[in-house]
Amino acid sequence: MTSDSAAYRVEKDSMGERQIPASAYYGIQTLRAVENFPISGLRPLATYVDACVLVKKATAIANRELGCLPEDISHAIVKAADEILAGRFRDQFVVDVYQAGAGTSHHMNVNEVLANRALEILGASKGDYSRISPNDHVNYGQSTNDVIPTAIRIGGLLALERSLYPALSNAIAALDNQAETFKTVVRSGRTHLQDAVPVRLGENFRAWAQILSEHLIRIETASGDLTLLGLGGSAAGTGLNTHPDYRHRVAQILAALIDQPLRSAPHLMAAMQSMAPFVAVSGALRNLAQDCVKLSHDLRLLDSGPKTGFKEIQLPPVQPGSSIMPGKYNPVMAEMTSMVCFQVMGYDSAIALAAQAGQLELNVMMPLIAYNLIHSIEILGNTLAALTQRCLKGIQANRDRCYDYAEGSLALVTALNPHIGYLKAAAIAKESLETGKSLRQIVTEQGLMDPEALAQVLDLEKMSQMPDGH
């Protein structure tokens, strides 16, 4: 009903009455949550809102088909859901990420926005819950306890498809392209940050591409568990207040909506209680993040200089690097990548702690898991997209610098082992370091090998050739 002031309407819940801004599509339970949780200022991620709204759309369709929801109400809820999915009313999802256990506050925020918009679609007033109720209609046959773990699954799948998979695939392609470009560039390998035998710069890039390809497979494998839904379990996994066919039909509808092979879990209680699928995906993301840190650090090291470092490659300069040193350019895209990856690792630790914190029929830490998991996927995807476009694609090789380091490396003496023995080779390396003479010069002066044989043994092209012919 409407209050005396045109700026407000009055809504009632089990705790009493409150004034709600007349323009608001959220309702009384959302208002209480906003008041209770002024914690971070972080609002739900857009992808998570999409996931929740998709669940509500699917449930409205399924319950209409099964005769549990009037057609006009179902159609109004579905239309409201489609409007939100198209980008409208996003400012109405206002509950802080850190909120009531299990996500009841955000869940009711979604229910209220959908109910109030559906009321408008039917020509009724916002807050007229006798016509369409957030609880009795939008939430028919559902509970926070089965909706939220389902929404985390849907949100994770959406984020992977929209953000991470395309970005990771593009990064792999960019690295493979650079591997081909640099396939003839010989550089000195380094182990323990000390001279090692020669390698090809192209193979460094090919190795990075292979590493990321393997991570893509791991993440895809882990995400398979997200397709098993506990939706239909209702409050505790027993399916109380749901139609017998609801659990399977709603899974079919959701599968069609997001084009994923979703199906109802074999045991709804298990699917609602265990956060293991989210831990598995998060762990795969952490694993990817760790290797992305290694990649970003390698890029920074190879680009170090320009006068006092390796400078074997040139990363694209994208912005001035110093507020005081003119002409300085820093490897900022690689630096940013490491920072994001550290955050993802932190999120993974929080997810692991939250996942073990459930009791009996419910894990109340799901809001934290929802935010951290989806955010990890999206920031990793955004990071890889930016790194690829503004760094990986524009890397250039300093071919002369690479070759000079390779030719001057004491580790070339390794190739002499089969010909003069390990101890003699070590002595030659020591003499080269002390005198500044090249390995070739010392071996020739001491008559240990004839020049033609020595040239074949110390052929950098041959030494750096991969065994599979790359």
PyMOL commands that set and color helices and strands:
alter all, ss='L'
color gray80, all
select helices_A, chain A and resi 28-36+46-65+71-85+90-92+101-121+134-138+144-181+201-227+246-258+268-273+276-302+332-355+366-390+392-394+399-408+410-420+422-435+439-445+451-457+460-463
alter helices_A, ss='H'
color red, helices_A
select strands_A, chain A and resi 8-13+16-21+186-191+194-200+228-229+263-264+313-314+396-397
alter strands_A, ss='S'
color yellow, strands_A
deselect
rebuild
show_as cartoon
